[in-house]
Amino acid sequence: MEKLIKNLDHSTALPLAEQVQYLDGQIASKTLAQTKHHSLTLFAFDKGEEISAHDSEGDALVLALDGEGVITIGGVEHSLSAGEAIVMPAKVPHAVFAAQRFKMLLTVLFAEDRQ
């Protein structure tokens, strides 16, 4: 049977924040799952790194795992620290900025009719 979640050991308790490593001056990512209906990705942002404003066809849930990030949704900034989450609604411009080194789990769910 094909594993739907990849790049993580299965049936093992894992410290999720440790599954992606910080890289100086970069954004590191690890894709855990990707289908036409969803994507699941771990990110590690070095301090000051960002993903500029864009929108998505799906609703996106950001779960902060480490550090502090600033999530901008529709022009409004939201600070996010470890253990906190926020939803970035589909088709609303959003951005991510690492105020400090910042790790997050991004889950995006797409509508059933997405091609």
C-alpha positions as CSV (number, residue, x, y, z in Angstrom):
1,M,0.0,0.0,0.0
2,E,1.3,3.5,-1.0
3,K,2.2,5.7,2.0
4,L,0.2,9.0,1.8
5,I,2.4,10.7,4.3
6,K,6.1,10.5,3.3
7,N,9.4,11.7,4.7
8,L,8.5,10.8,8.2
9,D,8.9,7.5,10.1
10,H,5.5,5.8,10.5
11,S,4.2,4.4,13.8
12,T,6.9,6.3,15.7
13,A,6.4,9.3,18.1
14,L,8.4,12.1,16.6
15,P,9.2,15.7,17.8
16,L,7.6,17.4,14.7
17,A,9.7,20.6,15.0
18,E,12.9,18.5,14.7
19,Q,11.9,17.0,11.3
20,V,13.0,20.1,9.4
21,Q,16.2,22.0,10.1
22,Y,17.1,25.6,10.0
23,L,19.4,26.8,7.3
24,D,21.3,30.1,7.6
25,G,19.7,32.7,5.3
26,Q,17.2,30.3,3.8
27,I,13.7,28.7,4.1
28,A,13.9,25.0,4.3
29,S,10.8,22.8,3.6
30,K,9.9,19.1,3.7
31,T,6.8,17.9,1.8
32,L,4.9,15.3,3.8
33,A,1.9,14.8,1.5
34,Q,0.7,16.3,-1.8
35,T,-2.4,15.4,-3.7
36,K,-5.0,17.3,-5.7
37,H,-7.0,17.6,-2.5
38,H,-4.4,18.6,0.1
39,S,-0.8,19.4,0.9
40,L,1.1,19.0,4.1
41,T,4.5,20.7,4.4
42,L,7.0,21.5,7.2
43,F,8.9,24.8,7.0
44,A,11.9,26.3,8.8
45,F,12.5,30.0,8.2
46,D,15.8,31.6,9.2
47,K,15.2,35.0,11.0
48,G,14.2,37.7,8.5
49,E,13.2,35.2,5.7
50,E,9.7,35.4,4.2
51,I,7.3,34.1,1.6
52,S,5.8,37.2,-0.1
53,A,2.1,37.9,-0.5
54,H,0.3,35.5,-2.7
55,D,-3.1,33.7,-2.6
56,S,-4.1,30.0,-2.8
57,E,-7.0,28.1,-4.1
58,G,-7.3,26.3,-0.8
59,D,-7.8,27.1,2.9
60,A,-4.4,26.9,4.6
61,L,-3.8,26.1,8.3
62,V,-0.5,27.3,9.8
63,L,0.5,25.5,13.0
64,A,3.6,27.2,14.6
65,L,6.1,24.7,15.9
66,D,9.0,26.9,17.0
67,G,10.0,30.6,17.2
68,E,7.9,33.5,16.1
69,G,6.3,34.3,12.8
70,V,4.2,37.1,11.4
71,I,1.3,35.9,9.2
72,T,-0.3,38.6,7.1
73,I,-3.8,37.9,5.8
74,G,-5.6,40.4,3.7
75,G,-3.2,43.1,4.9
76,V,-3.6,42.4,8.6
77,E,-0.6,41.1,10.6
78,H,-0.9,38.3,13.1
79,S,2.0,37.2,15.4
80,L,2.2,33.5,15.8
81,S,4.3,31.5,18.4
82,A,4.8,27.8,19.0
83,G,1.6,26.0,19.7
84,E,-0.6,28.6,18.0
85,A,-2.4,28.2,14.7
86,I,-4.2,30.4,12.2
87,V,-6.2,29.8,9.0
88,M,-5.4,31.6,5.8
89,P,-8.6,31.6,3.8
90,A,-8.6,30.6,0.2
91,K,-8.2,33.4,-2.4
92,V,-7.2,36.0,0.3
93,P,-3.6,37.3,-0.1
94,H,-1.3,36.1,2.6
95,A,2.4,36.2,3.5
96,V,4.7,34.7,6.1
97,F,7.7,36.5,7.8
98,A,10.1,35.1,10.3
99,A,10.4,37.7,13.1
100,Q,12.7,35.1,14.8
101,R,13.7,31.7,13.5
102,F,10.3,30.1,12.8
103,K,9.1,26.6,12.1
104,M,5.6,25.7,11.0
105,L,3.4,23.0,9.7
106,L,1.3,24.1,6.7
107,T,-1.8,22.1,5.8
108,V,-3.7,23.2,2.7
109,L,-7.1,21.8,1.8
110,F,-8.4,22.2,-1.7
111,A,-12.0,22.0,-3.0
112,E,-13.1,18.7,-4.5
113,D,-13.4,20.2,-8.0
114,R,-9.7,21.3,-8.1
115,Q,-8.0,20.1,-11.3
